[in-house]
Amino acid sequence: RFSNAQPTTVDGIRFPSKVEARVWRRLNELFPGRVVRPRARNLWAVAPDERGVPLSFKPDFAVLKDGRPDFFVDAKSGSRRSRDWRRGVAAFRASYSAPIWEWSGEKNPPWEVKP
């Protein structure tokens, strides 16, 4: 197992970790009604994996503006990142030219808040 994540429920939604639940709560305070949990998105790749499955990456949250994703947030705590996660986020940025931020939900967010 890569982490010690403890499932946590907030607002009737079950999150795989306390960090993800905290980020959800904080994002909803900053952007009420604009936060969603997006579906996985396929990434630009030369070929699928060895099982024939297209490569994909699913950020934890999307903050919407005018009904479309304005930016994405991936809940992360500490400095542990898997090699696959690093590749996935880099491919996501290249595939969608979309800002994606890592945030633990503590302190101030790493982006300028413009509600």
N, C-alpha and C positions, 0 to 999 in steps of 0.2 A: 504494500500500500504506500502511495506517495505521500499522503498527508494524514494528519490526525483530525480531520474535519468532523465536526459534530452537527448532524442535521438539526435545523432550527426552523420553527414555524412563526411567521409574522404575517398579520393581516389575512390569515387563513391560507397562506401560500407556504409550502414546504421548500426550504432551501437546503442545499447539501452542506452548508457550513454557516457558522456564526458570522463570519466575515461577509459572506454574500448577503445574509439577512440585514446586516448593519448597513451595507452599501445601498441596498434597496430602500431602507428606511430613510437614509440621508438624501438619496436622489429624489425621493418623493417629497421631502421637505423643500428641496431646492427647486424642483420642477413638478409641481402638483399636476397630476393627470397626463403627464407627458412621458412617463417611464414605462417601458414594456420589456418583456423577456423575449428576444428575437429567436427565430428558428435558425438552425444551422445554415450556413451559406456555402455553396460549393466554391472552391478556389481554383484559380487558373493554374493548371498543371499540365505537363506533357502527357502524363498517363495516370490512371487510377492506381490504387495500391495493389498489392499482390493478390487480393481477393476480388479485384475488379470494382471496388467501391471508390467513387470519386473522393478526392481529398476535400475536407470541409473544416470549418472552424465556426464555433458559436460563441460570440461574446456573451457575457452574462446579461447585460442590459443595453437597451438603445434608448436614447432621449430623443423624442420626436419634436419636430417643428413643422407646422402646417401639415401634419399627418405623415411626414416622411422622416427617416432617421437623420438627425442633425449630427450626432456623434454617438460613439459606443463606449461602454465602460466595462472593464473586466475586473472583478473583485479579486484582489491579491493582497496577501499579508506577508510581511517579511521579505526575504530575498530569494526564497526557493522557487525556481522555475524549471520545469522539465524542458529538455531539448525539443521535444515535440511541440510544446506550447510556444516556445520562441519561434520555431519555424512557422507554426500556424498563424501567429499574430503578424509576422512579417509578410506572409503570403496574403493574409486578409487585407493588410494595408495596401499591398501592390495590386490586388485584384479589384478593390472597391474604392481606392483613393479616399477612404473614410477615416477621420480621426478616431483613434481608439486609445483610451486612457486606462491605466492601471490605477486602482484606488482601494485603500483598505477601509474607507468610510470614516477614518479618524482624521482629525485636524481638518485643514481646508483642502478642497479638491485641487488637483494639479492643473486645472484649467480655470480661465476667468469665467465666473458665473454671470451669464446674461439671461435672466428669466424671460 
